[in-house]
């Protein structure tokens, strides 16, 4: 599993207060509409965690609905911030 996907899963599960070992998550696992607790507060929690973990700053313009379509789209975003 790529490092960015593993980090995305860890961050998202923590933000949604999900038990990662119990989840069967892949890059294609959807986010928006798939988890009842996935809302704007969850998004801000994910963004804050990415900024803290990677020591980066995420601009408002970078936050699009497409970014939060799936675990994989978040992982791709993380990958872009890691480079």
C-alpha positions as CSV (number, residue, x, y, z in Angstrom):
1,X,0.0,0.0,0.0
2,X,1.5,3.4,-0.9
3,X,2.5,5.6,2.0
4,X,0.1,8.4,0.9
5,X,-2.9,6.0,0.9
6,X,-2.0,4.6,4.3
7,X,-1.7,8.1,5.7
8,X,-5.0,9.1,4.1
9,X,-6.8,6.1,5.6
10,X,-5.3,6.8,9.0
11,X,-6.3,10.5,8.9
12,X,-9.8,9.9,7.6
13,X,-10.5,7.0,10.0
14,X,-9.3,9.2,12.9
15,X,-11.4,12.2,11.7
16,X,-14.5,9.9,11.4
17,X,-13.7,8.1,14.6
18,X,-13.6,4.8,12.8
19,X,-11.7,1.6,13.8
20,X,-9.3,1.2,10.9
21,X,-8.7,-2.6,11.4
22,X,-12.4,-3.3,11.0
23,X,-12.6,-1.4,7.7
24,X,-12.0,-2.9,4.3
25,X,-10.8,0.3,2.6
26,X,-9.2,0.7,-0.8
27,X,-8.3,3.8,-2.9
28,X,-11.7,3.5,-4.6
29,X,-13.7,3.5,-1.4
30,X,-16.0,6.5,-1.6
31,X,-16.2,9.2,1.1
32,X,-18.9,11.8,0.2
33,X,-22.2,10.2,0.8
34,X,-20.8,6.9,2.1
35,X,-20.3,7.9,5.7
36,X,-23.1,9.7,7.5
37,X,-20.7,11.7,9.7
38,X,-18.7,13.0,6.7
39,X,-19.4,16.7,6.8
40,X,-17.7,20.1,6.8
41,X,-16.3,19.5,10.2
42,X,-14.8,16.2,9.1
43,X,-13.2,17.9,6.1
44,X,-11.6,20.6,8.3
45,X,-10.3,17.8,10.6
46,X,-8.8,16.0,7.6
47,X,-7.2,19.2,6.3
48,X,-5.8,20.1,9.7
49,X,-4.4,16.6,10.1
50,X,-2.7,16.7,6.7
51,X,-1.2,20.1,7.5
52,X,0.1,18.8,10.8
53,X,1.4,15.5,9.5
54,X,3.2,17.0,6.5
55,X,4.1,20.4,7.8
56,X,2.4,22.1,4.9
57,X,-0.3,24.7,4.4
58,X,-3.4,24.0,2.3
59,X,-5.0,26.9,0.6
60,X,-8.7,27.3,0.4
61,X,-8.6,27.2,-3.4
62,X,-7.2,23.6,-3.1
63,X,-10.3,22.4,-1.3
64,X,-12.7,21.0,-3.9
65,X,-15.5,18.5,-3.8
66,X,-13.4,16.2,-6.1
67,X,-10.7,16.1,-3.5
68,X,-13.0,14.3,-1.1
69,X,-14.6,11.8,-3.5
70,X,-12.7,8.8,-2.2
71,X,-9.8,7.7,-0.1
72,X,-7.7,7.5,-3.2
73,X,-8.4,11.2,-4.2
74,X,-7.3,12.3,-0.7
75,X,-4.2,10.0,-1.0
76,X,-3.3,11.6,-4.4
77,X,-3.6,15.0,-2.8
78,X,-1.4,14.0,0.1
79,X,1.1,12.6,-2.5
80,X,1.2,16.0,-4.2
81,X,1.9,17.7,-0.9
82,X,4.7,15.3,0.0
83,X,6.7,16.2,-3.2
